[in-house]
């Protein structure tokens, strides 16, 4: 498969064990996660990863949940839909 045929990474948000944050974050990085945001006190990470790596990330000890990032589309202020 050529480089141009690689799928685009997907954005994800993870909840991890806050008591083991550094350890779990490092394991996620080794498994392919590119971390874009960290909140150790809350036990959350955000980042991007190849879609085919998501099942691997979900199996890492200390990962409590994994969800795709969502974008909320709001209507413009002058829209009749409020």
Buried (B, 14 or more C-beta within 10 A) or exposed (E): EEEEEEEEBBBBBBBBEBEEBEBBBEBBEEBBBEBEEBEEEEBBBBBBBBEEBBEBBEEBEBBEEBEEEEEEEEEEEEEEEE
